[in-house]
Amino acid sequence: MSKRKQYHKSNCDNTVQAIVTDALGRKVILVGKHAFEWSIILEKEGRLVITTFPNRKQAVDMFNNKYKKK
């Protein structure tokens, strides 16, 4: 049986997963490391509001529910 791959936080890079513009014209960016620290960055009027989540599932659920609606 093969050993399960283990990810180390120090070896993972932050990557931009999605960028959308919401109904109010603000830019919303989903950023995260593989299985660690994910964030939603909301850019409005030149200011950044960053909401951090402990894992991918919570961040993607929030992103999809609030900002990805059509």
C-alpha positions in Angstrom: 0.0 0.0 0.0 1.4 3.4 -0.9 2.0 6.1 1.6 -0.4 9.0 1.4 1.2 12.3 0.2 1.8 14.8 2.9 1.8 18.5 2.2 4.0 20.9 4.1 2.8 24.5 4.6 6.3 25.9 3.9 6.4 24.3 0.5 3.0 25.6 -0.7 2.6 28.9 -2.5 -0.4 31.2 -2.4 -2.3 31.1 -5.7 -5.2 33.2 -7.0 -8.0 30.8 -7.6 -10.8 33.1 -8.9 -11.4 36.8 -9.5 -15.0 38.1 -10.0 -16.6 41.5 -10.0 -19.7 41.7 -7.8 -23.0 43.6 -8.4 -21.6 46.7 -6.7 -18.5 46.8 -9.0 -16.0 45.6 -6.3 -13.3 43.1 -7.3 -13.4 39.9 -5.2 -10.4 37.6 -5.2 -10.1 34.1 -3.8 -6.6 33.2 -2.8 -5.2 30.2 -1.0 -2.6 27.6 -0.3 -3.3 23.9 -1.1 -4.9 22.8 2.2 -4.0 25.7 4.4 -5.0 29.3 4.9 -7.5 30.6 2.3 -8.6 34.2 2.0 -11.2 36.2 0.3 -9.9 39.7 -0.6 -12.5 42.4 -1.3 -11.1 45.5 -3.1 -13.3 48.6 -2.8 -12.3 52.2 -3.4 -8.6 51.4 -3.3 -8.8 49.6 0.1 -8.5 45.9 0.7 -10.6 43.9 3.1 -9.2 40.4 3.8 -11.2 37.6 5.4 -9.1 34.6 6.3 -10.4 31.0 6.6 -8.6 28.0 8.1 -9.4 25.7 5.2 -10.4 25.6 1.5 -14.0 24.3 2.0 -15.1 27.2 4.2 -13.6 29.8 1.9 -15.0 28.4 -1.3 -18.5 27.9 0.2 -18.5 31.6 1.3 -17.1 32.8 -2.0 -19.7 30.9 -4.0 -22.6 31.8 -1.8 -21.9 35.5 -1.5 -20.0 36.6 -4.7 -20.5 34.0 -7.4 -24.3 34.3 -7.7 -25.5 35.2 -11.2 
